[in-house]
Amino acid sequence: MTAFRDAARAANAVLDATHLARHVDARGDAPIDFASNDYLGLARDPAVLAALAAAHRAGSGGSRLLSGAYAEHDALERDLAGFLGRERVRVFSSGYLAVLGAIQVAAGLVRAIRSDRENHACAIDAIRLTRRPCSIYDGAPPALAGDEATLIVSESLFSMSGRIADLPELLAGLRPQDALLVDEAHAIGVFGPRGSGFAAGLDDERIVVAGTLSKAFGCAGGFVAGTAEFVELLTSTARTFIFDTSLPPAIAAAARVALERLAGGAALRERLFANIEAFWRGLGVAPPPRPTPIATVPIGDNRRARAIAAALRARGYFAPAIRPPTVPAGSERLRVSLRADHAPEDITAFARTLRELLDGGA
């Protein structure tokens, strides 16, 4: 056995001892899923699946700038731009790479960055790679001063807490030389006109919107939307676009159908919010002032969070514990993800079971 393998084994032992080891779980026993971000249930929508099944090839064959450019990409980008109210859109192979590329390019146009403490790991990693000075804020950044161009980075709906950012306030604090990058991954499909997100009603060329096709769209991939000039610059300089194999055209075609279903999905959103209300009612806890599909149940202890998640799993529910480094130590929680296609009776039974476990000191 090599020293390298021994070092990996020792590192894993530390993770096991601190209850931070992670394991891929295929969920073969088919529990009722309260972890998926497929908020509108479009991953199983017959029209979306039909578009995927009609594909003429599996992979794209290369980067978008080489052999991996297809009409399906162009059509999806055109429709997304209209839906989001932005001049142009560029599609990436994942939401993670979309945010990474967008921040990399936007950082080249400013001198400093301010980032919300709750931002996703993709934004944190991207900011580190830019090597720009960065300050962290909680909820709202301090007033910008001086003439140093600054990029504000924020999610609109934070993925681990369900908190909604005040985008109008962030926008109001910008100066002409500043920009606001908004990650709408968890908001698009759920909030805004026809589910177009919180930034859709903010007509300002300093806004860059990033998002994913893997949550409410029920597909895969990501995108960046903004002015024509910014998207052109992104196309020419974003390493996560230039050097990455493009999204399979089959996925682009399926995402375009999902966009049609999403934009016309008022009934799906009504069902989703009815399910959100049913969960909080069943849990016997007052909902947050503005409920979202992300329902956070604070636990505050690593071992107990895992125990409750395991007890739920034993009863047929999948709601994994959220632990460091995903959230800070001491803020361990269950992150319950609610969907339009959850059966109301399943939500009621799940909430009742969770309440019993919480009350019982599990």
N, C-alpha and C positions, 0 to 999 in steps of 0.2 A: 504494500500500500504506500502511495506517495504522500509526501508532506502536504501537497496541495489538496489531496482528497481528505487528509486528516484535518486540515484547516477548515474545509467546508463542513465536515462532520461536527467539529467543535462549535462552529457558528450556528449550525442547526440546533445543537443541544442547548445553546443559550436561548434561542427563540422558543424552544419547547418549554424550558424552565420558566420563562416569563409569559407563557401563554400567548405568544405573538406569532407562532408558526402558522402558516397558511397552507391549505390543501385544496386542490381542484376537486370539485364535487359535481359529478355528472347528474345527480338527482335522479337516479334510476328508479326510485320508488315513487316518482311522480307526485310529490307533495303539492299542495296548493301554493302557488308562487306569490309571495309578497315582497319580492326583491327586484323583479324586472322593471326596467324603465320604459317598457313598451306601453306607454300611458293610454293610448287609444286602441290597443289591441290590433294594430295593423300588420304585425309580423305574420299573422295567420289570415289576413284578409284575402278572400278568394281572388279578387281582382289583382292584388299585389302579387300573389303567388302565381297567377296566370301569366303575368308579365315576366316573371322570373323564369317560368317554365318554357316560355317562347324564345329564350335566348338561343343565338346561333353559335356562341362560343362561351367557354368557362372563364378564361382569363383575358386580360387586355393585351398582353404580349410585350409591354414595354412602358416607358414613361410617356406622359401625355405629349411631350415635345418630340418624341421619336415615333414609335409605331403604335402607341397606346391611345391615340385620339380617335374618337368615334362620334357619330351623329347623336348617339344617346347622351353623351356628356353635354354637347352643345344645347340640346333640347332641355335637359334638366337645368342647366345654368340659366337659360333664358327664362324658364318658368319660375325658378326660385327668385330671380331678380325682381320680377313683377310682383310676386307674392310678398316679398320682404320690403318692397318700396325702395330698393337700392338700384343704382345704375348698372352695376355689373356683379357677377358672382363667379368664383372659381371653385371647382369641386376638388377635394382631396380624397385620399384613400381612407382617412379616418379623421374623426374630430380632434384627436390628440395632435395629429400632424398639422391640421388646419390652424389650430391655435398656436402651435410652435412656429409655423411659418409666418402667420400674421404678426405676431409680436416681434419676431426677428426683423421683419421688413419695416414695421412701424417704428421700431426702436432706432433705425437708421435715420429717421426724420426728426428725432427729438434728442434732448440731452439728458433727460432723467425720466424715471418711471415711478409711479405710485400704484401700489397693488393692495387690494383688499385682503385682509388676513385669511379669509375663508376661500380664496380662489383655489381652483383645482390644481392638481399636481402638474398638469400640462402647462398651465400659465407660469407656475413657479419655476419649472425647468426651463421654459423659454426665456424668462427674465434673467435667470442665472447665465444663460448662454450669451445674452446680449452684452454683458459686462458694463451695462449702464448703471449709474448710481440709482438705487431703489430704496424707497421708504415704504413701510407697511402701515396701513391705517385700518381702523375698525369702523365699518359702517359708512363713514363719510370722511374724505380727506380734508386736511387743513386747507385753508385758502391758499391758492397758488400766488407766489410773489416773485418779483424780479422779472427778467425777460427770458429765462431758461425754458425752452420748449419742453413740455412734459406730456408723457403718455399715461393716462389713467386706465388701469386694467381692472375689470370687475365682471363677475357673473351677474346675470339679471335675476336668476333664481338659483340660490346656492344649493349645491347637490347634497350636502350632508346635514344641513339644518332646515332647509325649506324657507330660509329668509329671502325676502324680495328686496333687491337694491332699489334705491330711489334714483332712477336714471335721470329724471328731469333735474334733480338737485346736482348730480354729477355734471350734467351738461351745462347747467347755469354757471358752474364754477370755472368752465374752460375759458381760456383767452384765445385769440385768433391763431396763435402758434401751437396750441395744444391739440390733443386728440383723445378720444375715448374709445377703448376697445371693449366690446361687450360680448361675453360668451353667453349665448342664448340656448345652450344645449338642452336645458330642462324646461324652458319656457315655451319654445316654439311647439305648436300643436295644441297647447293648453290655454295660453293667455294671449291677449291682443286680438285685433280684428281678424276674424276667421282663423284664429290660432297662429297669427303671424309674429307673435312675440311682443315683448314690452318695448323694444326699440322701434317697432314698425311705425308708430305715430310720431317719431322724432325726426323731423326732416332737417338734417344738419350734415354737411359734408365732412365734418370732423369725426363722425362716428364710423367705426369699423365693426361689423357684426360677424362673429364666428359662430358656427353651430355644427350640429351633427345630424346624420341621417339614421343613427342607430337607436334613437329613443322613440319619440312619438311617431317618427316615420316607419319604425319597425324594420328598417333595412340596415345598411352599413355605409360608412363613409362620412365625410365632413365637408364643410364649405366655409368660404370667407366672402363677405359681401361689403361693398363700399363704392366709392367713386370709380369711374372708369380709369382714372390715372393711378389710383392705388392698386387696383386689380392688375393693371398692366405691369406695374412695378413688381408686384407679387409674382406674376408669371415669369418674370425675367430674373428674379433674385432670390426667391424663397427656396432654400435647399430642400425642404420637405416636399416641394412640388417638383422641382427640376430633376431630382435624383431618385424619386420614388415611382414604382410601377403604378400606373393609374388605376382608378376604380374600375372593376370589371364592367363592361357595358351592360351586362345583364342586371347588375345591381342598380346602375343608373336608370335603366328602364323601369325597374320595379319601384325605385324611389320616386320617379316622376308620377307613376300611378298613385303611390302613397300620398304624394303632394295633392293630387286631385281629391282624394278621399279626405285628407286632412282639412283642406280648405273648405270643403263642403260638409264638414263633420260636426255641425252644431249639435246634432242629437247625441253623438259620441261624447262631446264635452259635457252636455247636460247629464248624461249617465255617469260620467267620471265624477262630477262634483256631487252628485247624489250619493255615490259610493264613498266619497271623502267624508261627507256629513254622517253617513251611516257608521263609519269606523269610529269617529270621535264619540258619537252617541253611544255606541256599543261599549267603548272603553270607559265611559262615564267620566270623561275629562273634557273640560272646556276647550274647544278648538282654538288655534291661534287666531288673531284678528283677521288675517287673510289666509285661509286654508289653501294648501297646495297638495298635489299628489304625493309629496314627500312628507310623511308624518314621522317626526322624530320623537322617540320615547327614550328619555335620558335614563341611564343606569348608573354611570359614574364609577364602575368597577369592572376590570377586565374579566376576572373569573366569573362574576355574576352574570355579566352580559353573555358570555359563552354558555353558561348553564341555562339561562332562559332560552337562548336560541336553540340549544340542544333539546330542551323540553318541548318547545314548539314543534321541532322537527319530528320528535317521537309521536306527536299528536297529529302529524300530517300537514304541517305548515312550514314553509321555507321563508324565514326572515332572519338572515344572518346577523351576528353581532358586528358592529363597526368599532374597530379598535385602532390604537396607534400602529403605524404612523398616519393612517387615514384621518384620524382626529387626534387632538392632543390628549396626553395621558390625563385621566381624571374626568374626561368627557365621553367615555364609552357609552354607546347607545345602541338601540335597535333603530334601524332606518326602514320604515315600512313604506313600500311603494305601492300606491293604489292605482288601479286601472279601470278603464271603462268596461272591460269584458269580465271583471270579477262578478260572480253571482252575488246578489245582495245577501242571501242566506249564508254564504261562505264568509263574507265580511263580518256579519254579526257573530257567527260562531268563532271566528278567529279573534275578534276583539274581546269577546267574553273569556276565551281561553287565556289570552294575554293578560287580561285584568286579574284573573285568578292566580296566575303565576307571579305577577307583581305583588299582589296582596299577600300571597303565601310565602314570600321571602325566598323564592327560588334563586 
